[in-house]
Amino acid sequence: MARGLVVLFSLLSVGLFCHSNSEEVTKCIDGPYHKDIPSPEGPDYVECHSWREKSCCTANFTAELQRNRVEVLYNFSWNHCKNLSQECEKFIKNQECFWSCEPNLIKWHVGEGVLKMVPICAKYCDEWFDACKSDYTCVQDWLRGFNYTNSIYSCPTNSSCRTFQEFYKNGEGLCNTMWAQSFYYEKSDNCMVMEFAPGKNPNDAVTASAPRFSTFIHPVLMFALLKIF
């Protein structure tokens, strides 16, 4: 029996790991400018180039992002305190592209465009913080902290503009709190990035969680279990 249990555990671990990593992403998260399913884009896709070959956002979205950042798309200005530095703006734009275009985010989608605990590579978070640490914002949580009045996002009346350094302290603080619980600072290799060279998407290999027991058991594993017991 003990030997059988060892074999059972081994079969489940291997089988469930393979199942978890072999699923092809065929659906996009919910969002106002998201496609239903990811697909390639053409020459009119002028921003978010990392995702041109398989994208959840449209060419029209990238054109508007290039023209007006997100000011027309969401009635929100990245420059709500002072103009962002070019280095910081690049990372803020990357985040917008990531949320809008990355197909793999469906693994962490909890509904209505909301993400929960997407693992972002520690190195990427640190680089983001370094690029923005001297720039200014008025809230720590960009997802929930702003006032939303007359369809426009603005700084709360009792807020003051402070540097990213003051709000977030470091890359871990930035990734863990800037967008509520959407992202977190991940030190392992099982992590995502918000920009990469066009071509193979490295985020395809990132799993939503460590392999674990689930209600799915492959028929081959079921047959093996029946023979053991």
Secondary structure, 3 states (H helix, E strand, C coil): CHHHHHHHHHHHHHHHHHHHHHCCCCCCCCCCCEEEEEECCCCCCCCCHHHCCCEEECHHHHHHHHHHCCHHHHCCCCCCCCCCCHHHHHHHHHHHHHHHHCHHHHHHEEECCEECCEEEEHHHHHHHHHHHCCCEECCCCCCCCCEEECCEEECCCCCCCEEHHHHHCCHHHHHHHCCCCCEEEECCCCCECCCCCCCCCHHHHCCCCCCCCCCCCCHHHHHHHHHHC
